[in-house]
Amino acid sequence: MASALGSLRRLVLAPSLAEVSMRGRGFALDDTAATRKLEAVPQAVVCGFEWGIDARGLWEVQRRLDLVDAEQRGFACEGVTMAFTVLDAMGRSRRTSELLLGAGQQHIFLAYIGVGFAMARLPRVLWKKVWNKTLPQLVGTRYHAMHWLAVDGYGFDLAYFSTQRWVDRQEVPAPYPWDGCPGYFPRAVDQGIGRALWFIHGGQVPQVASAVGRFAEHRHADLWSGVGLAAVFAGGGDPAELGTLRKASGDHHAHLAQGAVFAAKARAWSGFVPDHTAVTLAELTDLTVAQADVLADVGAEDAHAAAEAGSGERTGAGGRTPPYELWRAKVRDHLGWPRHGDNPPPSRTPAILANAVAAPRPHMNRSSPSNHAGIDATEIPELASRQRHSGVPHSSPNAYHRPAAQGDAELEPPWKYF
């Protein structure tokens, strides 16, 4: 039974399922299968939040998550993480780190976004507590550099729930020294706003592209990255229009593709890859899920090497470039789309992709973007070793080894640093 305090927190902090729907947010969209698919995402987050606020312990939360459909489970975990972050920031508990070191590790990418949703509802004075109390416990776990997805989640929340201010008027939030990088903070926020644009416009490519175009030019790259991540992870787009999305991104195709690769990585890591992820990824990047999965890890290795060599770029007055952005940049380099100029991709990129176990692209009925249940990671040899089982530590160094490209040196696993 829910506690009185938990019920009060739920009423104050959690919107209703109707409020997070497309109609509830006032978005001018028709009620279609695609829009219902997209609005199920924030509704799953709300359910997770309510469970997290009321839960008596981690076992109960984990059991509830296990009962959620595999495609939506990560989003429900976002909501649980949001709730635990609020509770930790307002009290003495350490539920967030316990969740993310355990059952939540499978959904670590989305869990960090849930931290950002909590930040949107907490005064900034408590953000330092979020940083100091939760994140140090996760140093050394896989993909820790993804903690910048918390700022991405914060940006998504701003755009989705205060659309007039952050999308229509295009206001920019004050910088915050997240990870000591205040100059990068607005960029990570824009990545979240880009994700929100995909939802706000119901995955309709012309409207999404027009929305990005209305922002200042210097914001377009990060907005397109967010669009790519949302399109591949959440789906909801018309498969017949995905090629148009790729063309619409123009000079920022690199960033659209990088977001798509990170989305495929997150889905592969979770152990469940919906059909729409594979189809959208292929349309936007010409990669399979297995190739994107491997490429993301190789990008992390290269980013670590660049950081060790001190070759990271600067963000100007805002300080250093965070490892997260180095990682994103290296992924773009491997895809052959440089950040600046005409630099070719690293010479070992073709071998890396050739050695990735190619997953067959699942067929999708183009007239119905949401009528397939998805594919289990165990059906893809390259991803099978990622399938999680209770009792197996997620940080086990032997859980995954990417295929070595010819001439590749042995490298430390990227999650040791990233």
C-alpha positions in Angstrom: 0.0 0.0 0.0 1.3 3.4 -0.9 2.3 5.7 2.0 0.6 9.0 2.6 3.9 10.9 2.0 4.5 8.9 -1.2 1.0 9.6 -2.5 1.5 13.3 -1.8 4.8 13.4 -3.7 3.1 11.6 -6.5 0.3 14.1 -6.7 2.7 17.0 -6.6 5.4 15.8 -9.0 3.8 13.3 -11.4 1.5 14.3 -14.2 -1.4 12.1 -15.1 -1.3 9.7 -18.0 -3.7 12.0 -19.8 -1.5 15.1 -19.2 1.5 13.5 -20.9 -0.5 12.4 -24.0 -0.2 14.3 -27.2 -3.6 15.9 -26.7 -2.9 16.6 -23.1 0.2 18.5 -24.1 -1.7 20.5 -26.7 0.3 19.1 -29.7 -1.6 19.5 -33.0 -1.5 15.8 -34.0 -4.0 13.3 -35.2 -4.7 10.3 -33.1 -2.9 7.6 -35.1 -1.1 4.3 -34.3 2.2 6.2 -34.6 1.3 9.0 -32.1 -0.2 6.4 -29.7 3.1 4.6 -29.9 5.0 7.7 -29.0 2.8 8.9 -26.2 3.1 5.5 -24.6 6.7 6.5 -23.8 6.0 9.3 -21.4 3.1 7.3 -20.0 5.5 4.4 -19.2 7.8 7.0 -17.5 4.9 8.2 -15.3 4.0 4.6 -14.3 7.7 4.0 -13.3 7.8 7.2 -11.4 4.7 6.3 -9.4 6.1 2.8 -8.6 9.4 4.3 -7.5 7.8 6.9 -5.2 5.6 4.3 -3.5 8.0 1.3 -3.5 9.1 -0.2 -0.2 12.2 -1.7 -1.7 14.3 -2.4 -4.8 12.9 -6.0 -5.2 9.4 -4.6 -5.6 10.4 -2.1 -8.2 12.4 -4.7 -10.1 9.5 -7.1 -10.1 7.2 -4.4 -11.5 9.7 -3.6 -14.2 9.9 -7.3 -15.1 6.2 -7.3 -15.8 6.4 -4.4 -18.3 6.5 -5.1 -22.0 10.2 -5.3 -23.1 9.9 -2.4 -25.6 8.6 -0.1 -22.8 10.6 -1.4 -19.8 13.5 1.0 -20.2 11.1 3.9 -20.2 9.5 2.7 -17.0 13.0 2.4 -15.5 13.5 6.1 -16.5 10.5 6.9 -14.3 11.8 4.8 -11.4 15.2 6.5 -11.6 13.5 9.9 -11.6 11.6 9.0 -8.4 14.6 7.6 -6.7 16.7 10.7 -7.6 14.0 13.0 -6.1 13.9 10.9 -2.9 17.7 10.9 -2.6 18.0 14.6 -3.2 15.3 15.4 -0.6 16.5 12.8 2.0 19.2 10.5 3.1 18.6 7.5 0.9 20.9 6.3 -1.9 18.3 4.4 -3.9 19.4 5.7 -7.3 22.9 4.4 -7.2 21.6 1.1 -5.8 19.2 0.8 -8.7 21.8 1.7 -11.3 24.4 -0.6 -9.9 21.9 -3.4 -10.0 18.8 -4.0 -12.1 18.9 -0.5 -13.7 22.3 -1.2 -15.3 20.6 -2.9 -18.1 18.8 0.3 -18.9 21.7 2.7 -17.9 21.3 4.9 -20.9 17.6 5.7 -20.1 18.2 5.7 -16.4 20.5 8.7 -16.7 17.8 10.4 -18.6 15.5 9.7 -15.7 18.0 11.6 -13.4 17.5 14.6 -15.7 13.7 14.4 -15.4 14.2 14.7 -11.7 16.5 17.6 -12.1 13.8 19.5 -14.0 11.6 19.2 -10.9 14.3 20.0 -8.3 15.8 23.4 -7.5 19.3 23.8 -8.8 20.6 24.1 -5.3 19.9 20.3 -5.0 21.7 19.4 -8.3 25.0 19.3 -6.5 23.5 16.7 -4.2 22.4 14.7 -7.2 25.9 14.8 -8.6 27.8 14.1 -5.4 25.4 11.5 -4.0 24.6 9.4 -7.0 27.2 9.6 -9.7 30.5 8.9 -7.7 29.1 5.5 -6.9 28.9 4.7 -10.6 32.5 5.6 -11.6 34.1 2.6 -13.2 30.8 1.1 -14.4 30.1 0.7 -18.1 29.3 3.7 -20.1 29.6 6.1 -17.1 30.3 9.0 -19.5 26.7 8.7 -20.5 25.8 10.6 -17.3 25.5 13.6 -19.7 22.2 12.0 -20.7 20.9 13.4 -17.4 21.3 16.9 -18.9 19.8 15.6 -22.2 16.8 14.4 -20.1 16.6 17.8 -18.4 16.4 19.4 -21.9 13.8 17.0 -23.1 11.6 17.7 -20.0 11.9 21.5 -20.6 10.8 21.2 -24.2 8.0 18.6 -23.7 6.4 20.3 -20.8 7.1 24.0 -21.4 7.1 23.9 -25.2 6.2 27.6 -25.7 9.2 28.8 -23.7 11.9 26.4 -24.8 10.8 25.5 -28.4 8.6 28.4 -29.6 10.6 31.2 -28.0 13.8 29.2 -28.0 15.0 30.3 -24.7 18.4 28.9 -23.5 18.8 27.8 -19.8 21.6 29.2 -17.8 24.8 27.1 -17.9 25.5 24.8 -15.0 29.0 23.2 -14.3 27.9 19.6 -14.8 31.1 17.6 -14.7 33.0 20.9 -14.6 31.9 21.7 -18.1 29.4 24.7 -18.0 30.2 25.5 -21.6 28.9 22.1 -22.8 25.8 22.2 -20.7 23.6 24.1 -23.3 24.7 21.7 -26.0 23.6 18.6 -24.0 20.3 20.4 -23.3 19.8 20.9 -27.0 20.3 17.2 -27.6 17.4 16.6 -25.3 15.3 19.3 -27.0 16.0 17.6 -30.3 14.6 14.3 -28.9 11.6 16.2 -27.7 10.9 17.7 -31.2 10.5 14.1 -32.5 7.7 13.5 -30.0 6.1 17.0 -30.2 5.7 16.6 -33.9 4.7 12.9 -33.7 7.6 11.6 -35.7 6.4 13.5 -38.8 9.5 14.2 -40.8 8.6 17.5 -42.5 7.4 19.1 -39.2 10.4 17.9 -37.3 12.8 19.2 -39.9 11.0 22.6 -40.0 11.1 22.8 -36.2 14.9 22.2 -36.1 15.3 24.8 -38.9 13.6 27.5 -36.8 16.4 27.4 -34.2 19.6 29.3 -34.5 22.1 27.7 -36.8 24.7 26.9 -34.1 22.1 24.8 -32.3 21.2 22.6 -35.3 23.9 19.9 -34.9 22.9 18.9 -31.4 19.2 19.1 -32.2 19.7 16.7 -35.1 21.6 14.4 -32.9 18.6 14.3 -30.5 16.2 13.7 -33.4 18.3 10.7 -34.6 18.4 9.2 -31.1 14.6 9.5 -30.7 13.7 8.2 -34.1 15.8 5.1 -33.7 15.1 4.3 -30.1 11.4 5.3 -29.8 10.2 4.8 -33.3 6.9 6.2 -34.4 8.1 7.5 -37.8 6.7 6.6 -41.2 9.3 4.3 -42.7 8.6 5.8 -46.1 9.8 9.2 -44.9 13.0 8.1 -43.2 15.1 8.7 -46.3 13.7 12.3 -46.3 14.8 12.7 -42.7 18.3 11.8 -43.7 18.3 14.3 -46.6 16.7 17.0 -44.4 19.5 16.9 -41.9 21.8 18.2 -44.7 25.3 19.2 -43.4 24.3 17.8 -40.0 23.9 14.3 -41.2 26.9 13.3 -39.1 25.1 14.3 -35.9 21.8 12.7 -36.9 23.7 9.4 -37.6 25.7 9.6 -34.3 22.4 10.0 -32.3 21.1 7.0 -34.3 24.2 4.9 -33.4 23.8 5.7 -29.7 20.2 4.7 -29.7 21.0 1.4 -31.3 23.7 0.9 -28.8 21.2 1.5 -25.9 18.7 -0.9 -27.4 21.3 -3.6 -27.9 22.6 -3.1 -24.3 19.1 -3.5 -22.9 18.8 -6.9 -24.6 15.8 -6.1 -26.7 15.8 -4.6 -30.2 12.5 -3.6 -31.7 12.0 -3.9 -35.4 11.7 -0.1 -35.8 15.2 0.4 -34.3 16.9 -1.8 -37.0 14.8 -0.4 -39.8 15.3 3.3 -38.9 19.0 2.8 -38.1 19.6 1.3 -41.5 17.7 4.1 -43.3 19.7 6.8 -41.5 23.1 5.3 -41.4 23.3 2.2 -43.6 24.4 0.2 -40.6 23.0 -2.9 -38.9 22.4 -2.8 -35.1 25.4 -5.1 -34.6 27.6 -2.7 -36.5 26.4 0.3 -34.6 26.8 -1.5 -31.3 30.5 -2.3 -32.1 31.1 1.2 -33.6 29.9 2.8 -30.3 32.4 0.8 -28.3 35.3 1.5 -30.7 34.4 5.2 -30.5 34.7 5.0 -26.7 38.1 3.4 -27.0 39.3 6.1 -29.4 37.9 8.8 -27.2 39.8 7.4 -24.2 43.0 7.4 -26.2 42.4 11.0 -27.3 41.8 12.1 -23.7 44.9 10.3 -22.5 46.9 12.0 -25.2 45.5 15.4 -24.2 44.2 16.0 -27.7 40.6 16.8 -26.7 39.1 20.0 -28.1 38.0 22.9 -25.9 34.6 24.4 -25.5 35.9 27.9 -25.2 35.2 29.9 -22.1 33.2 27.0 -20.7 36.2 24.8 -20.1 37.2 21.4 -21.3 35.4 19.0 -23.6 33.8 16.2 -21.6 34.6 12.6 -22.5 31.0 12.2 -23.6 31.5 14.7 -26.5 34.9 13.1 -27.4 33.0 9.8 -27.7 30.3 11.3 -29.9 32.9 13.0 -32.1 34.9 9.7 -32.5 31.7 7.9 -33.6 31.2 10.6 -36.2 34.8 10.2 -37.4 34.3 6.4 -37.8 31.2 7.0 -39.8 33.2 9.1 -42.2 31.5 12.4 -41.4 34.0 14.7 -39.8 33.2 17.5 -37.4 35.2 20.0 -39.3 36.8 19.9 -42.8 37.3 16.9 -45.0 39.2 14.4 -42.8 38.8 10.8 -43.8 37.6 8.2 -41.3 40.2 6.3 -39.4 41.8 3.6 -41.6 40.7 0.7 -39.5 37.0 1.7 -39.7 36.1 -0.6 -42.7 37.7 -3.6 -40.9 35.8 -2.9 -37.7 32.5 -2.8 -39.6 33.4 -5.9 -41.7 34.1 -7.9 -38.5 30.9 -6.9 -36.8 28.4 -9.7 -37.0 25.8 -8.3 -39.4 22.2 -8.7 -38.2 19.6 -9.3 -40.9 17.5 -6.3 -41.3 14.0 -7.2 -40.2 11.2 -6.7 -42.6 8.7 -4.0 -41.7 5.3 -3.4 -43.3 5.7 0.2 -44.6 2.0 0.8 -44.3 2.1 0.1 -40.5 5.1 1.3 -38.5 4.1 -0.3 -35.3 2.9 -3.9 -36.0 6.0 -5.8 -35.1 7.0 -6.9 -31.6 10.7 -6.8 -32.2 13.7 -9.1 -32.0 15.4 -10.5 -29.0 19.1 -9.8 -28.7 19.9 -13.5 -28.5 18.9 -13.7 -32.2 21.9 -11.6 -33.1 25.2 -13.5 -32.4 27.1 -10.3 -31.8 24.6 -9.1 -29.2 23.8 -12.5 -27.6 26.6 -12.1 -25.0 24.9 -8.9 -23.8 21.8 -10.7 -22.8 21.5 -10.2 -19.0 20.6 -12.8 -16.4 19.9 -12.2 -12.8 22.9 -12.9 -10.7 25.4 -12.0 -13.4 27.2 -8.7 -12.6 26.6 -6.2 -15.4 30.1 -5.0 -15.1 31.7 -8.4 -15.7 34.7 -7.7 -17.9 34.1 -10.9 -19.8 30.5 -10.2 -20.7 31.4 -8.8 -24.2 34.4 -8.7 -26.5 34.0 -7.0 -29.8 35.5 -8.8 -32.8 39.1 -7.6 -33.3 39.8 -5.9 -36.6 43.0 -7.0 -38.4 45.9 -5.2 -36.9 43.9 -3.9 -34.0 45.9 -3.6 -30.8 44.5 -5.0 -27.6 42.7 -2.2 -25.8 41.2 -1.9 -22.3 37.4 -2.3 -22.4 35.9 1.1 -23.1 33.5 1.0 -20.1 36.5 1.1 -17.8 36.7 4.8 -18.7 33.5 5.6 -20.5 
